[in-house]
Amino acid sequence: MQYSGLAKIVIALGILLIIVGAVMLLFSKYGFHGFRLPGDILIQKENFTFYFPVTTAIIISILLTVLFNFISRR
């Protein structure tokens, strides 16, 4: 069995995770904690905060779908 194709995918995903982690670290260092679009759910109690980015997730999903469709058609 050859796993060279799978190995390349795993390496690419690892690099992507490192880049995303670094960007998140930089954003949190400079005070950017998300988009907070209308439709995102934010519940704050005394010592409890729940944030569920519904609209943000939908927008990211649409953007990724368009990007992957563009890449796969080449």
C-alpha positions as semicolon CSV with decimal commas, in nm:
position;residue;x (nm);y (nm);z (nm)
1;M;0,000;0,000;0,000
2;Q;0,112;0,351;-0,070
3;Y;0,028;0,625;0,172
4;S;0,218;0,903;-0,001
5;G;-0,100;1,085;-0,106
6;L;-0,248;1,056;0,242
7;A;0,081;1,165;0,398
8;K;0,086;1,480;0,185
9;I;-0,270;1,565;0,290
10;V;-0,187;1,515;0,659
11;I;0,124;1,733;0,628
12;A;-0,074;2,005;0,449
13;L;-0,344;1,996;0,719
14;G;-0,077;2,020;0,989
15;I;0,079;2,325;0,824
16;L;-0,265;2,480;0,785
17;L;-0,339;2,423;1,156
18;I;-0,009;2,587;1,253
19;I;-0,090;2,891;1,038
20;V;-0,445;2,918;1,176
21;G;-0,314;2,885;1,532
22;A;-0,055;3,157;1,477
23;V;-0,316;3,391;1,328
24;M;-0,552;3,325;1,620
25;L;-0,270;3,393;1,867
26;L;-0,188;3,723;1,696
27;F;-0,554;3,828;1,684
28;S;-0,608;3,752;2,053
29;K;-0,288;3,939;2,143
30;Y;-0,415;4,256;1,976
31;G;-0,772;4,236;2,105
32;F;-0,959;4,091;1,804
33;H;-1,185;3,816;1,937
34;G;-1,421;3,756;1,649
35;F;-1,662;3,922;1,415
36;R;-1,981;3,930;1,626
37;L;-2,218;3,959;1,332
38;P;-2,595;4,000;1,366
39;G;-2,739;3,653;1,413
40;D;-2,453;3,529;1,631
41;I;-2,574;3,412;1,971
42;L;-2,418;3,567;2,281
43;I;-2,543;3,481;2,631
44;Q;-2,373;3,643;2,930
45;K;-2,457;3,561;3,290
46;E;-2,272;3,652;3,610
47;N;-1,980;3,412;3,567
48;F;-2,076;3,237;3,243
49;T;-2,043;3,344;2,880
50;F;-2,171;3,144;2,582
51;Y;-2,097;3,257;2,228
52;F;-2,222;3,063;1,924
53;P;-2,131;3,230;1,591
54;V;-2,420;3,110;1,372
55;T;-2,395;3,380;1,105
56;T;-2,016;3,373;1,102
57;A;-2,018;2,995;1,053
58;I;-2,264;3,022;0,764
59;I;-2,054;3,291;0,591
60;I;-1,731;3,092;0,636
61;S;-1,907;2,780;0,504
62;I;-2,025;2,964;0,192
63;L;-1,678;3,111;0,130
64;L;-1,508;2,773;0,170
65;T;-1,764;2,605;-0,058
66;V;-1,701;2,862;-0,331
67;L;-1,323;2,832;-0,285
68;F;-1,321;2,451;-0,298
69;N;-1,552;2,448;-0,601
70;F;-1,321;2,690;-0,777
71;I;-1,015;2,477;-0,694
72;S;-1,178;2,148;-0,792
73;R;-1,288;2,275;-1,136
74;R;-0,933;2,346;-1,247
